[in-house]
Amino acid sequence: RDGEARRAAAERAEAMSLAAVANASADALRSQQERLVRRAADADERAADAEARSSEGFERLLVENARLRSLAANREAALRNAEERVKETRLSAAAKGREVIALAREVDGVLKQRAAEVRAAEDETRSLRDYSRREEAS
């Protein structure tokens, strides 16, 4: 019986030792599990923060994109307006140029008419002088 008691005591000691090891392993696993849960929660939080920052960054990019599109549209409209003003100025200048040419032609015609009148007056004056000289000579 002594042998059985010793064997039972040894088995009990071994079982207790195995239980202690199992308890230690379970404690280590629980601790590991808790660390993993904390790390997962931290990772989730970091992912949420990153997503929020990414979303905010995306929103900022959308706002900046809209601002740049608006600026480009305004510049395009200003360019079209400037081109239209240049076109109108060219047409106006061409019309004024035609008016100047017409006035120059009219002035030229008047000057030619006056020149012809002056020549006719000079011819008449010469003719009258010649007549007057002939009268005096006779």
VEXDREN-2710 file (C-alpha; in Angstrom, 1 decimal):
% VEXDREN-2710
k/r/px/py/pz
1/ARG/0.0/0.0/0.0
2/ASP/2.8/2.3/0.6
3/GLY/3.9/1.8/-2.9
4/GLU/0.5/2.6/-4.2
5/ALA/0.3/5.7/-1.9
6/ARG/3.6/6.9/-3.2
7/ARG/2.7/6.2/-6.7
8/ALA/-0.7/8.0/-6.2
9/ALA/1.2/10.9/-4.5
10/ALA/3.7/11.0/-7.4
11/GLU/0.8/11.0/-9.9
12/ARG/-0.9/13.6/-7.9
13/ALA/2.2/15.7/-7.8
14/GLU/2.7/15.2/-11.5
15/ALA/-1.0/16.1/-12.1
16/MET/-0.6/19.2/-9.9
17/SER/2.6/20.1/-11.8
18/LEU/0.8/19.6/-15.1
19/ALA/-2.1/21.6/-13.8
20/ALA/0.4/24.4/-12.7
21/VAL/2.0/24.3/-16.1
22/ALA/-1.5/24.3/-17.8
23/ASN/-2.5/27.2/-15.5
24/ALA/0.6/29.1/-16.4
25/SER/0.1/28.3/-20.1
26/ALA/-3.5/29.4/-19.8
27/ASP/-2.4/32.6/-18.0
28/ALA/0.2/33.3/-20.7
29/LEU/-2.4/32.6/-23.4
30/ARG/-4.9/34.9/-21.6
31/SER/-2.2/37.6/-21.4
32/GLN/-1.3/37.1/-25.0
33/GLN/-5.0/37.2/-25.9
34/GLU/-5.5/40.5/-24.0
35/ARG/-2.4/42.0/-25.8
36/LEU/-3.7/40.8/-29.1
37/VAL/-7.2/42.3/-28.3
38/ARG/-5.5/45.6/-27.3
39/ARG/-3.3/45.6/-30.4
40/ALA/-6.4/44.9/-32.6
41/ALA/-8.3/47.7/-30.9
42/ASP/-5.3/50.0/-31.4
43/ALA/-5.0/48.9/-35.0
44/ASP/-8.7/49.6/-35.5
45/GLU/-8.4/53.0/-34.0
46/ARG/-5.3/53.8/-36.1
47/ALA/-7.2/52.6/-39.2
48/ALA/-10.2/54.7/-38.3
49/ASP/-7.9/57.7/-37.8
50/ALA/-6.2/57.1/-41.1
51/GLU/-9.5/56.7/-42.8
52/ALA/-10.7/60.0/-41.3
53/ARG/-7.5/61.7/-42.3
54/SER/-7.8/60.2/-45.7
55/SER/-11.4/61.3/-46.0
56/GLU/-10.5/64.8/-44.8
57/GLY/-7.6/64.9/-47.2
58/PHE/-10.0/63.7/-50.0
59/GLU/-12.5/66.4/-49.0
60/ARG/-9.8/69.0/-49.1
61/LEU/-8.7/67.8/-52.5
62/LEU/-12.3/67.9/-53.8
63/VAL/-12.7/71.5/-52.5
64/GLU/-9.3/72.5/-54.0
65/ASN/-10.3/70.8/-57.3
66/ALA/-13.6/72.7/-57.3
67/ARG/-11.8/76.0/-56.6
68/LEU/-9.3/75.4/-59.4
69/ARG/-12.0/74.5/-61.8
70/SER/-13.9/77.6/-60.9
71/LEU/-10.7/79.7/-61.3
72/ALA/-10.1/78.1/-64.7
73/ALA/-13.7/78.8/-65.8
74/ASN/-13.4/82.4/-64.7
75/ARG/-10.1/82.8/-66.6
76/GLU/-11.6/81.2/-69.7
77/ALA/-14.5/83.6/-69.5
78/ALA/-12.2/86.5/-69.1
79/LEU/-10.1/85.3/-72.0
80/ARG/-13.3/85.0/-74.2
81/ASN/-14.3/88.5/-73.2
82/ALA/-10.9/89.9/-74.0
83/GLU/-10.9/88.2/-77.4
84/GLU/-14.4/89.7/-78.1
85/ARG/-13.2/93.2/-77.1
86/VAL/-10.2/92.8/-79.4
87/LYS/-12.4/91.7/-82.2
88/GLU/-14.8/94.6/-81.6
89/THR/-11.8/97.0/-81.5
90/ARG/-10.5/95.7/-84.7
91/LEU/-13.9/96.0/-86.4
92/SER/-14.2/99.5/-85.0
93/ALA/-10.7/100.4/-86.2
94/ALA/-11.4/99.0/-89.6
95/ALA/-14.7/101.1/-89.8
96/LYS/-12.9/104.2/-88.7
97/GLY/-10.1/103.5/-91.2
98/ARG/-12.8/103.3/-93.9
99/GLU/-14.3/106.6/-92.7
100/VAL/-10.8/108.2/-92.8
101/ILE/-10.2/106.9/-96.3
102/ALA/-13.6/108.2/-97.4
103/LEU/-12.9/111.6/-95.8
104/ALA/-9.5/111.7/-97.4
105/ARG/-11.0/111.0/-100.8
106/GLU/-13.6/113.7/-100.3
107/VAL/-10.9/116.2/-99.2
108/ASP/-8.8/115.1/-102.2
109/GLY/-11.8/115.7/-104.5
110/VAL/-12.4/119.2/-102.9
111/LEU/-8.7/120.0/-103.2
112/LYS/-8.6/119.0/-106.9
113/GLN/-11.8/121.0/-107.5
114/ARG/-10.2/124.1/-105.8
115/ALA/-7.0/123.6/-107.7
116/ALA/-9.0/123.5/-111.0
117/GLU/-10.8/126.6/-109.9
118/VAL/-7.5/128.3/-109.1
119/ARG/-6.0/127.3/-112.5
120/ALA/-9.2/128.6/-114.2
121/ALA/-8.8/131.9/-112.3
122/GLU/-5.2/132.1/-113.2
123/ASP/-6.0/131.4/-116.8
124/GLU/-8.7/134.0/-116.8
125/THR/-6.3/136.5/-115.1
126/ARG/-3.7/135.7/-117.8
127/SER/-6.2/136.1/-120.5
128/LEU/-7.4/139.4/-119.1
129/ARG/-3.8/140.6/-118.8
130/ASP/-3.1/139.6/-122.4
131/TYR/-6.3/141.3/-123.5
132/SER/-5.4/144.4/-121.5
133/ARG/-1.9/144.4/-123.0
134/ARG/-3.3/144.1/-126.5
135/GLU/-5.7/146.9/-125.8
136/GLU/-2.9/149.1/-124.6
137/ALA/-0.8/148.2/-127.6
138/SER/-3.5/149.1/-130.1
END
